[in-house]
Amino acid sequence: MPNTGSRPRTVIITGGASGIGLATTERLLAVGWRVAAFDRDQAAIAKLHNAYGDKVRADVLDVTDEPAAEAAVNNVAAVRRAVLHHTPMRRYAVPDEVATATLFLLDGTQSSFITGAILPVDGGFTGAGLMELEVGLPEED
Ligand SMILES: NC(=O)c1ccc[n+]([C@@H]2O[C@H](COP(=O)([O-])OP(=O)(O)OC[C@H]3O[C@@H](n4cnc5c(N)ncnc54)[C@H](O)[C@@H]3O)[C@@H](O)[C@H]2O)c1
């Protein structure tokens, strides 16, 4: 199911760095889901992280370690809330919003005098949210 609504959902995949879990991770990433993949296999997690970088959250976790599993789940939710909180538009992009910006930059008739520029497509996070985080403004609820 494509995850292209205005608020893409996040899924946690346990055993997500190999076999069925990895295939699920890759499938969901390809259609716009945010994926947190947990696996106890450190080398497989490193490989996943190398392949997808920041597109995936890949952490070593043994799900039989209950306190660690609970902390990992809470952390995924907290990071997501913090980023949204510091994004002026209060949502994540839908994939097409990034695709149209790419097309704009590639299309010489639309961006004929733009060269070497970085165009943030981030709901205002770089301009305002990142600055808030850097200067450490107190968080609101
Ligand atoms: N592949 C099949 O055809 C098939 C069919 C039926 C059932 N299953 C079952 O489905 C499950 C997954 O199969 P697979 O082929 O993807 O196996 P796999 O070994 O390729 O992947 C399993 C992943 O889970 C991780 N893992 C195992 N225990 C963990 C733990 N406690 N905490 C975190 N990560 C853990 C492993 O490190 C590994 O990366 C297995 O239990 C398997 O028996 C597989």
The ligand as an ORCA input file, in Angstrom:
! r2SCAN-3c Opt
* xyz 0 1
  N      11.760    -17.944      4.845
  C      10.714    -18.755      4.881
  O      10.322    -19.380      3.879
  C       9.916    -18.961      6.153
  C       8.749    -19.686      6.127
  C       8.004    -19.828      7.307
  C       8.448    -19.249      8.465
  N       9.585    -18.540      8.478
  C       9.996    -17.924      9.721
  O       9.979    -16.527      9.567
  C      11.037    -15.948     10.332
  C      11.936    -15.106      9.436
  O      12.459    -15.905      8.398
  P      13.621    -15.382      7.452
  O      13.748    -16.360      6.357
  O      13.367    -13.950      7.110
  O      14.858    -15.538      8.467
  P      16.253    -14.755      8.509
  O      17.126    -15.536      9.412
  O      16.754    -14.412      7.150
  O      15.895    -13.372      9.209
  C      15.543    -13.299     10.554
  C      16.134    -12.015     11.113
  O      15.633    -11.852     12.440
  C      16.708    -11.454     13.262
  N      16.404    -11.884     14.631
  C      16.272    -13.118     15.108
  N      16.008    -13.090     16.433
  C      15.981    -11.791     16.788
  C      15.792    -11.095     18.021
  N      15.576    -11.760     19.179
  N      15.813     -9.745     18.027
  C      16.017     -9.062     16.889
  N      16.243     -9.658     15.688
  C      16.218    -11.005     15.637
  C      17.925    -12.156     12.708
  O      19.113    -11.501     13.099
  C      17.663    -12.050     11.211
  O      18.211    -10.854     10.659
  C      11.781    -17.122     10.972
  O      11.284    -17.313     12.279
  C      11.423    -18.275     10.093
  O      11.504    -19.509     10.786
  C      10.326    -18.374      7.346
*
